[in-house]
Structures are given as C-alpha cells and as structure tokens.
Amino acid sequence: MRRAEDLRKAATTAREAGFDPWMSAATAEKQAWVATLTRARRFRGLSARPAWRDYADKIIAAAQDRSTVAAKRSVSS
C-alpha cells in the first residue's frame, strides 16, 4: 500500500504542475489493487520463489473475477 501512496503523491505533484497524471494515477490504483489481493490471500499457494508468471496467473484470475462481478452488477441494476 505504501507504493500506491507514493504514486498518489507523484500524481498530486504532476497535477499541481499542470499535467494530467495518467500513468502515476493508474499505477497507484493498480498497486493498491495488488495490495488488496495480497491481503485477501489471493497469492497463497505459490512456491517460496515463484516465477513472475505464477503471480501473473493469480492477477489475471482476480481481474476476471472482478470483471464478472462488475458485469453482474450492471445487469442487476
């Protein structure tokens, strides 16, 4: 979560300088999301030294779950 906060500060600085902080704001959002996945134990079951692809598979599964939930919400609204 600390990385997300650092990037939010960078986004604020860019905004104050008159720039749109697209990358820093988007990266902050993704960092916060991955921290949430970690707290939710979405990475459990990985080996002690997992390959980056193992993490990527877990993140992709979480993103698909997130999309499914969002789609269900929009249908029920």
Secondary structure, DSSP 8 states (H G I E B T S, - for coil): -HHHHHHHHHHHHHHHTT---HHHHHHHHHHHHHHHHHHTTTTTT--SS--HHHHHHHHHHHHHHHHHHHHHHHHH-
